[in-house]
Amino acid sequence: MRALTYQGKRDVRVETVPDPRIQDPTDIIVKITSTGICGSDLHLYEVLGPYLDPGDILGHEPMGIVEEVGPDVHSVAPGDRVVIPFNVSCGHCYMCASGLHSQCETTQVRERGTGASLFGYTKLYGQVPGGQAEYLRVPFGNELPIKVPHGPSDDRFVYLSDVLPTAWQAVEYADIPPGGSVTVLGLGPIGAMAARIALHRGAGLVIGVDRVPDRLDRVSAYGATCLDLRRYAKGKELGDAVRDLTDGRGTDAVIDAVGMEAHGAPVAKAAHAAVGLLPDKAAQRLMETAGIDRLTALHTAIDLVRRGGTISVSGVYGGSADPMPLLTMFDKQIQLRMGQANVKRWVDDLLPLLVDGDPLGVDSFATHHLPLEEGPQAYETFQKKADGMIKTLLVP
């Protein structure tokens, strides 16, 4: 089959690799019909290479048609249409039963001290082959796939794999009071969808912050108040603008949908570059013992949130010893929630919004639909924020 593979920093290629096969009685094989490129994939493209091997298959936002099932699979059958969550979760351990599928005890990567395995996402999370490919082996065939109806285009359902549950959890964790306010930092796919969900769920004021005009225009069109970060380059200027909109307090909540590759952190940017020049083992040690993240977005969130408010972090961070302004966080009595989305936890909330109409605008959410073979060019374009690219679906 053809699959998009990691080959080195900023080097991904579509290659011919062996077809996946049934390995466990509850495995299924899915023929992929659509697969997204996620902002988290850019972390692999740019920063997390020390945890990848050349030839690793990327991608964790797939859907398709069941091609083959193991002998113990009874919940789906060949021909069924399914979306595959990015968490590899068993569905029946203590953590899954608690709604914490991203912490699945069956697939935790204990030798790395990390949570549940993820499709297409490094040795830190199990080095499981990903879904930017023609076919995908999916374990836990009775519990993991999300069965969806035939009929509507893939765009209606594919975001159940990651974008929708990640954005939904970001809003849930933000704990915005009815009619309250939230600032969303970063208006890429997750931030843009989080803004839509916050408005759908009754937020009175949603402030979106980014520096890319296409992203700002897109979120403004959905009813958010957008601030162009390029206008607020000094000190507390962005904070003052948000406080001006909220009676001097700051918003009830802030969602950090940016993560470790924020702008405005030259020292950490240099650390990212240095990591990329080191041998893998040395780079891993540095990432695991030093504060290398670009924390501008998180520090901004701490400034923007009102006293007693909540910060919800959905953007990915990779450093293990990052400095945090704990004095300010304690003084402001800030609540902080974060973590990988627990995809299956939110499916029952989201499916009705996809079957009965399209209130979140998923049908038109993708800005680009491209063949899988154009995946390498798409990664480069997305990384450069060029050509108006915000969300891309690859079609094998």
Buried (B, 14 or more C-beta within 10 A) or exposed (E): BBBBBBBEBBBBBBEEBEEBEBEBEBBBBBBBBBBBBBBBBBBBBBBBBBBBEEEBBBBBBBBBBBBBBBEEBEBBEEEBBBBBBBBBBBBBBEBBEEEBBBBBBBBBBEEBEBBBBBBBBBBBBBBBBBBBBBBBBBBBBBBBBBEBEEEBBBBBBBBBBBBBBBBBBBBBBBBBBEEBBBBBBBBBBBBBBBBBBBBBBEBBBBBBBBBBEBBBEBBBEBEBBBBBBEEBEEEEEBBEBBBEBBEEBBBBBBBBBBBBBBEBBEEBBEBBEEBBEBEBEEBBEBBBEBBBBBBBBBBBBBBBBBEEBBBBBBBBBBBBEBEEBEEEBEEBEBBBBBBBBBBBBBBEBBBEBBBEEBEBBBEEBBBBBBEBEBBBEBBBBBBEBEBBBBBBBBBB
